[in-house]
Amino acid sequence: MRDYSQVSGKIWIGETGRKIRKYGADAQLVAFYLMTAPSSNMIGLYYLPLPVLVHEIGNISFEGASKALRSLSEAHFAHYDSESETVWVCEMAHYQIGDHLEANDKRIKGVERELKNYSKSIYYNDFIEKYKDVFHLNLPSPFEAPPKPLRSQEQEQEQEQEQEQEKDQDQEQEQEALPLPPLKKLPKEKTVKPKLPDYLKPAIWEGFLEHRKKMKSAMTDFAQILAFKELDNLKAQGYDPNALVERAIKSGWKAFYPRDGDKVQSELEGQVSKVTMANIKSFNNWSPPDA
């Protein structure tokens, strides 16, 4: 969860701000929320389920929020992908980081590290195209072919290949009678598996995964990582993650919809409650002494 965000005053009077103003108060409210949301990050590309947006704003409906997001997309302020539940605030990286970074700026690594989390997002390539030069990003697009070598490099490679071929021919003649060594198996690529948070009961999460399978909407490893991030944010706000997951299973939901009743009471409140009930019980059993 972010402690603070930088918001430019141009959000109200700039060219984009004036466009947003024409779409009404809901669009302005959602735009300001996207810049300051607890789950946001410095690059403006982050995971944001629509129920979380509606809950944290408080005074907006699902229909109003959806309409506001469409308006912000038309204004080229932000784009929302309902399939992956991710949002991209186009100029947010400029607001939070700067117009450009020097090639030796240590923040470049932080931007690349944050962006790698969303390499499968439909906005990944758009972000790279917009910020690659000004932020000196070294993250090629997954659809981008590797750059062709320079002419001098090609000549050096050809010369090296010719030398290698001559060496191979000499070795083949010397070792013609020797048996070939057995082929070695290539090691399997390691895949990153989602790690279950300590606060989440394994049985409850396994039940939720099975629930999603029955809905024909099985969760990928990446989807689980994003779901754990959402539960981290909700837990930081005082909600019980296990209760949220159980309600999602019982209600047939794919996501988590927090309610005020899901917030965990503190240990102190429980102690005060016990003391109060004990005092009430003692008072009810009290009787005056015989005169």
Secondary structure, DSSP 4 states (H G I P E B T S, - for coil): --S-----THHHHSHHHHHHHHT-HHHHHHHHHHHH-TT--TTSEEE--HHHHHHHH-S--HHHHHHHHHHHHHTTSEEEETTTTEEEETTHHHHHT-S---TT-THHHHHHHHHHTTTTSTTHHHHHHHHTTTTT-----TTSPPPPPPHHHHHHHHHHHHHHHHHHHHHHHHTTTSPPPPPPPPPPPP-PPPPPPTTS-HHHHHHHHHHHHHTT-PPPHHHHHHHHHHHHHHHHTTB-HHHHHHHHHHHT-SS----GGGBPPPHHHHHHHHHHHHHHHHHHT--PPP-
